[in-house]
């Protein structure tokens, strides 16, 4: 997509609308991170080093253009990885406009879906049941 089309679409759709779009393949517009938080990678960066979609990482250091993380899952547990900012374009068909965000391909990972958790070894698991699921008390 060229710059002219993006400028025209930016005029049609306000910046607030584009910032409010949340897709599963795209981190939130405002990503608040701190040293020590657990994050999940959203893109395949380096499969040989274990930096694949769904890899859990622990943030060690934050910089403007790169994040230093420790790998928590997979074959490379304990290795240090550098995660750069990337141009990310949402692939969701329901988004009416094509745009890109330049941001880190990670999302805070306090919880994960069943599909992302397959093959993971966890020492503690929490389960939130908002309604009773057992009929016998």
N, C-alpha and C positions, 0 to 999 in steps of 0.2 A: 504494500500500500504506500502510495507516495504522500508527501507532506501536504499537498494541496487538498486531497480528499480528507485527510485528518483534520485540517483546519476548518473545512466546510462542515464536517460532522460535529466538531467542537462548538461551532456557532449554533447548530441545530439543537444539540443536547448540551445542557449546562454542565459546568464542571462538577457541581454538587451531585447531579444525577450520575455522572460517570464514576465519581468517587464512592457512591452508595451501592454500586453493583457488586454483589458477592457471588462468586462461582466456586465450585469445589476445586477447580484447577488453578485458582488465583488466590493469593493471600489477601487479607483485608487491606483496604487502602491505607489505614493508619495501623501500622504494626508496632506495638509497644513491646520492647524486649529489654531484659536485664541480664546481667551476668548470673549464671547459675540456673536459668530456666531451661526446661526440656522443650525441644522443638522437633517437628517432623518435616522432613524434606519433601517437597512437592514435585521435583523434577529429577530425572536421571542426569547426573552430572558426570560421574566417573564410575562405571560399573566395576572396573577392576579394583578400585579402592573401596568399594562397598557403598558408594554415594548414589543410591537409587531411590526412586519414589517410595516413600513410606519409611525410610531409615530414620530412627530416632537419634537425636544429637543433644549434647549438653553444651550450652554456650559458656566459653571460657573468657573470651575477650571480644569487645565490640569496637569496630572502626567505621569510618564513613562509607567505605567501598567494599569492605570484606568483614566477615565474621569468623572468628576462630572457634571451632567446635571440637568436642570429643565424641567419637562414635560410640553409641550405647548398644547397638544391635548388629547382628550379622557376624561375619567372619573376622571383621577388622575392629572388634571391640577394643577401645582404649586408644586407637590411633587418632591423631590430630588432623582435622580437615579444615580447609579454608573455603568458605562459601561466598562467592562474589554476587554482586547485584546483577540481575539479568533482565533483558527485555522479555516481558511475558504478555502474550496475546490470549485472551480467553477463547476457548473452542466451543463454548456452550451455544447451542442453536437458538435458545430462547432470548439471548441478548440481541437487541435490535441493531446494534452498531458495532463495528470492528474498531478496537482501540488497543493500545498497549500501555503497560505500566513497567517502569524500570524499578525493580525492587528485589529484595532477597526472596528466593524461592522456598521459604519456610513458613510454617504456621506454628503457633504455640500449641503444645501437645499435652494437655492435661488428661485428655481422653482420646480414644481412637475407636474406629468402627471395627466390627468383627472381621471384615475383609482385610483391613490393614494389620490386624493383630495376629493373623495366621502365621505360624512359625516363630513367634516371639516367645521368649521365656520371661515371665514376670514373677517377682517375689511376692507382690501384694496386688490384689485386684479389688476394686470397689464397685458395687452394683447399686444403682439408685432405682428403686421401684416406687413410682409415684402413687400407684394404686395397688391394693392387695391382689396378689396373683394366685394364692392358694385358696381353695374353696372350703377347706376343712379347718380353718382357723389359724 
